[in-house]
Amino acid sequence: MKLRDFLSDETLQNKHVLKMLLMHHAWFTKETLLTQMDQEIEQHVVDLILHDYKRYVNDKEPLEYIMGYVEFDQRKLFVDKNTMIPRPETEYMIQACKQELQEWAQTSTEWQHIVADVGTGCGVLGLSTFLSAPDWCDSLFLMDYYPECLKTAKKNAHHLLTQEQQQKAHYLHANLLQGLLEKVSLEENDSLLVTANLPYIPTQTFDEQAEDNVHLWEPRYAFISGDDGLDLYREMFAQIKEHDWLRAMATGGRFVMFLEMMTWQVDILRKEFPWMSFEEVKTFHFQIRIVKATFQ
C-alpha cells in the first residue's frame, strides 16, 4: 500500500496518531511523510499500525504507552504503565532547575554539587536537570518508592547518559527523601538541588475531573495525595525537619527544592512550615505553579 492511500483512508480520522505510528513502525521521518507520498508500506507494517491505532481509539490507551516512549526535550524517554507520562509543562520545572544550576556554576567550583530527584518516575526531571550540566554535577540520585518506576528510570539513564556520566548516577528505592538523608554524607559547603514533582491532586478532584485515558491507563498513585493533595509534601518536609544537619549544611552550602503544585496549596504549606520559604518562580497554568523551596 502506498503512503498516500493509507493516509487518505477516511475511516482513519486521527492523522496525527497515524503519522506517529508510521514513524514508529515504518521508521519514516517527518520529511518522508511530507514529500514521499508514493512510498510503499509493507502489509505487515500496515497491520501493526492498524492494531495500535485501534488500541488508541477504542481502548483509549495513550500513544506513549503503545510506543513505549515519549519524545521530550529532544530526547527519547522510555515510559510504561508504571510511570506517569511526562507532560509538556514539565519543561517549566526543568527550566527553573537549569537556571538555578547555571547560577551555581558561576561560583563555588570546589563544592560537591548534587541533584536528587524524589519520586523520579521515568526519571525525566532528574535526568534532564543533570544533563543541563553533566560535567559540573558530581552526583545524580534518582529515587522512587516503587521499584518498577526505578527500573524504568535506570533504563532511561543507561540510554541517555555516557559511560562516564553513568558513574555519577545512583538509584535509591526510598520513601521520598529518606534514602538520601540516611545514605548520603553532605558537608557544610555542598550544594544540593532537589526536584520533586510529587502527586498533588486531591483525590476527589482526580476522580471527578481526570480524563478517561488517565483513569484507565496511568498509575493512580502518580497523581493523588490525600484530601488536599499535600500528604506527600507534608511527609517530605517532616523528614527534612528531623535532620537538623541539612539546615547546617545549607548554612555554609546550598539547599534548594523545586516543586510543582496548585496556587492555593502554596499558601497552606507556608502556614504549616514557616521555617521554609516558598517562592513561586514559574507559572504555566492559571492554577499551577513551580515553587522554589529553601530554608528561611
NUMAR-421836 format. One record per residue (C-alpha): residue in three letters; x, y, z. Coordinates in steps of 0.001 Angstrom, whole numbers, padded with zeros to 6 digits, always signed. Layout:
alaXYZ...
***
This chain:
met+000000+000000+000000lys+001206+003478-000866leu+001624+006042+001870arg-000819+008475+000242asp-003546+005824+000104phe-003039+004881+003706leu-003186+008458+004959ser-006237+009259+002833asp-008301+006411+004330glu-011405+008203+005635thr-012069+005554+008272leu-008820+006538+009992gln-009610+010058+011121asn-006797+010839+013547lys-003993+011585+011121his-001595+012729+013832val-001713+009320+015514leu-001330+007580+012155lys+001779+009600+011360met+003275+008914+014783leu+002692+005185+014311leu+004158+005330+010803met+007326+006879+012187his+007366+004289+014965his+006710+001121+012963ala+007900+002038+009451trp+010763+004282+010578phe+009513+007048+008329thr+010814+010536+009001lys+008666+013641+009110glu+010194+014614+005770thr+009131+011299+004235leu+005557+011849+005368leu+005556+015245+003676thr+007434+014606+000444gln+007390+010898-000451met+003731+010011-000654asp+004384+007208-003180gln+006460+005325-000628glu+005279+001735-000213ile+004278+000370+003191glu+004625-003367+003666gln+001420-005139+004659his+002718-006474+007962val+003598-002891+008937val+000109-001731+007948asp-001341-004445+010173leu+000809-003362+013116ile-000222+000258+012698leu-003910-000581+012436his-003678-002769+015533asp-002094+000019+017561tyr-004461+002625+016104lys-007406+000607+017440arg-005754+000413+020850tyr-005573+004191+020858val-009095+004850+019545asn-011125+002004+021006asp-009246+001234+024207lys-008131+004850+024863glu-004615+003644+025534pro-002120+006538+025486leu+000060+006601+022410glu+003153+006893+024622tyr+002390+003540+026266ile+001666+001942+022911met+005027+003026+021509gly+006838+002617+024825tyr+008466+006046+024806val+007859+009787+024626glu+009829+012468+022810phe+010750+015055+025427asp+013198+017943+025286gln+014601+016446+022052arg+015293+013180+023843lys+013574+009791+023791leu+012382+008651+027218phe+011031+005173+027855val+007703+005005+029697asp+005352+002213+030697lys+002134+001694+032658asn+004026+002086+035961thr+005195+005614+035177met+003204+008758+034547ile+003630+010166+031047pro+005690+013390+031184arg+003575+016418+030315pro+004851+019310+028180glu+004536+021597+031219thr+007241+019541+032949glu+009632+021648+030881tyr+008835+024626+033136met+010216+022748+036126ile+013318+021785+034156gln+013839+025383+033039ala+013743+026557+036655cys+016251+023874+037707lys+018572+024668+034794gln+018564+028355+035660glu+019450+027569+039267leu+022333+025306+038228gln+023661+027922+035820glu+023796+030422+038666trp+025561+027895+040886ala+028060+027056+038169gln+029379+030626+038214thr+030654+030170+041766ser+031923+027521+044190thr+033557+025201+041691glu+035256+023273+044506trp+031999+022275+046179gln+030241+018962+045722his+027119+019511+043607ile+024278+017005+043895val+020996+016661+042006ala+018349+014457+043632asp+015007+013604+042011val+012357+012487+044522gly+009559+010326+043113thr+011523+010104+039895gly+009069+008002+037863cys+010673+007559+034450gly+013495+009879+035533val+012580+012817+033294leu+013206+015596+035845gly+016411+014304+037359leu+017987+013269+034071ser+017041+016466+032223thr+018362+018615+035070phe+021590+016639+035340leu+022147+016740+031569ser+021977+020527+031625ala+025342+020482+033461pro+026667+016896+033451asp+030336+017815+033861trp+029641+020224+036700cys+027323+017963+038735asp+029113+015414+040896ser+026204+013097+041664leu+022695+012315+040467phe+020241+010449+042698leu+017060+009018+041186met+014697+007901+043957asp+011293+006274+043992tyr+009113+004257+046335tyr+008054+001936+043515pro+010737-000472+042204glu+009028-000626+038799cys+009481+003120+038359leu+013093+002950+039430lys+013708+000224+036851thr+012381+002482+034086ala+014408+005459+035346lys+017554+003328+035293lys+016764+002199+031748asn+016485+005832+030666ala+019710+006723+032447his+021584+003976+030606his+020040+005186+027345leu+020786+008908+027812leu+023994+009066+029830thr+027513+008319+028686gln+029523+005661+030495glu+031342+008349+032444gln+028092+010092+033384gln+026547+006805+034496gln+029250+006549+037152lys+027687+009600+038807ala+024153+008156+038808his+022694+006377+041840tyr+019313+004700+042245leu+017561+004587+045601his+014449+002592+046430ala+013261+005021+049064asn+010313+006731+050683leu+010666+010334+049471leu+013925+011870+050801gln+014576+009245+053462gly+017035+007197+051455leu+019131+010234+050592leu+019086+011563+054138glu+020238+008210+055526lys+022828+007180+052952val+024460+010345+051627ser+027041+012272+053621leu+026838+016002+052915glu+029399+018553+054004glu+028823+022152+055044asn+029914+023548+051710asp+027953+021156+049485ser+025173+022128+047098leu+022009+020019+046932leu+019277+020629+044358val+016138+018531+044830thr+013447+018111+042194ala+010135+016736+043436asn+007120+016721+041183leu+005136+014694+043692pro+001451+013787+043333tyr-000568+016836+044406ile-004086+016351+043049pro-006809+015963+045718thr-008439+012541+045478gln-011931+013863+044750thr-010648+016252+042085phe-008868+013409+040314asp-011869+011116+040470glu-014205+013763+039069gln-012036+015582+036549ala-009276+013334+035202glu-009687+012245+031590asp-010790+008716+030776asn-007440+007602+029358val-005715+008769+032551his-008152+006815+034734leu-007833+003731+032572trp-004100+003588+031990glu-001877+005837+034070pro-000897+004885+037641arg-003279+006474+040129tyr-000516+006813+042728ala+001309+009254+040428phe-001486+011830+040713ile-003308+011805+044057ser-002126+012622+047573gly-004953+012858+050077asp-007917+015173+050512asp-005996+018357+049732gly-003235+016783+047647leu-000455+017641+050093asp+000042+014437+052095leu+003351+013512+050440tyr+004727+017036+050601arg+003928+017136+054327glu+005721+013816+054835met+008775+015005+052920phe+009067+018258+054898ala+008700+016274+058131gln+011680+014171+057020ile+013704+017320+056384lys+012872+018763+059774glu+014102+015601+061502his+017570+016088+060007asp+018972+019278+061506trp+022321+018720+059784leu+020623+019513+056469arg+019923+023026+057705ala+023504+023246+058960met+024765+022161+055536ala+022616+024793+053843thr+024087+027477+056106gly+027519+027005+054576gly+026469+025444+051298arg+023195+025473+049410phe+019929+023557+049608val+017038+024257+047254met+013988+022290+046160phe+011822+022749+043086leu+008235+021567+043454glu+005019+021632+041434met+001619+022308+042962met-001544+024390+042781thr-001527+028034+043828trp-003793+027566+046836gln-001600+024706+048072val+001410+027027+048323asp-000397+029121+050938ile-001178+026018+053008leu+002456+024941+053059arg+003579+028439+054049lys+001330+028287+057097glu+002236+024729+058094phe+006006+025026+057511pro+007012+028596+058458trp+010680+027570+058686met+010683+027070+054916ser+010421+029733+052236phe+008168+029013+049223glu+008779+031240+046208glu+006611+030912+043093val+009095+031082+040227lys+007201+029755+037200thr+003601+029842+036043phe+002244+027730+033196his-001433+027411+034121phe-003806+029718+035953gln-003823+027313+038921ile-000431+025582+038811arg+002951+026878+039945ile+006581+025822+040016val+007774+026592+043555lys+011301+027102+044839ala+011610+025972+048473thr+014541+026914+050726phe+015200+027335+054439gln+014061+030623+055962
***
